[in-house]
């Protein structure tokens, strides 16, 4: 169900269906996250740790598309994709001697070619050019002999960057006048290593972006009402730095930064999406949606995920678009409901013992302006 020139972010085939168009947008994103440690025999370890010292982020997006002939388009979509930030307000003794946190940002630039093979079937291909920036701090306890293969390359080295590429394929088919279906596959995006953090991430600083695939359907229930649904599968386990077990590997002598070394222990997830679009009149369209994912964070990996508490599973979205001549102004709001992972004995006895609770909720507000060329 392509809507704008950033359509390649979800399905590259949609670009040939939107015509000549440019879109510019900006989102304000505000995650609220904290962690609680309890049950440790060391009273200086127990407590609630607030990770919201930095809590406001701006995420830009841009799209441009041009039909070079009636059945072929060339375009580019630029958008943020994934990422994680924690910035704790005080040191966590289990991790290090200064305020811990990580900052991971990902940017995709996706040149796209899309072809309307027949009046009812379209194909698309994007080359995903990716940029990542990363910083870790406050992890001095793991920058020690026996814990890491690369001393001095675990924490407090400022920002490091990585670049890489992958592909994104898409198909959209019109089954009837009222039903469209689609499918996409995005390969793993192979990235250069974070050399300044090769003692933290598995395989010497490798941090590829996981592959995913998805299928969807859009049904025009009435002339004004369209209902759309997607199912997506994300393969975190294919990236060792993300999917490998964390504390379990450390306890068996496998060092941070080693080949197939410890990661964050995220499991593969399914994402289920439902959306509704209602054309109130010829100038105003109203939208709402709901998104549910399975939980990526395993209980026994909760200690490491103090740094990356991506535990939210349910999101509600609201939005609207107003036509302004050849232009269109859109606004959107997203709320990710508070979720938590409560893990008993997540801190093994070798680290002193104890329980960990991770908690997060999120809000985002976006505004985009698009116009026909």
Buried (B, 14 or more C-beta within 10 A) or exposed (E): BBBBBBBBBBBBBBBBBBEBBBBBBBBEBEBBBBBBBBBBEEEEBBBEBBBBEEBEBEBEBBBBBBBEEEBEBBBBBBBBBBBBBBBBEEBBBBBBEBBBBBBBBBBBBBBBBBBBEEEEEBBBBBBBBBBBBBBBBBBBBBBEEEBBBBEEBBBBBEEBBBEBEBBBBBBBBBEEEEEBBBBBEBBBBEBBBBBBBBBBBBBBBBBBBBBBBBBBBBBBEEEEEBBBBBEBBBBBBEBBBBBBBBBBBBBEEBBBBBEEBBBBBBBBBEBEBEBBBBBEEEEEBBBBBEBEBEBBBBBBBBBBBBBBBBBBBBBEBEBBBEEEEEEBBBBBBBBBEBBBBBBBBBBBEEBBBBBBBBBBBBEBEBEBBBBEE
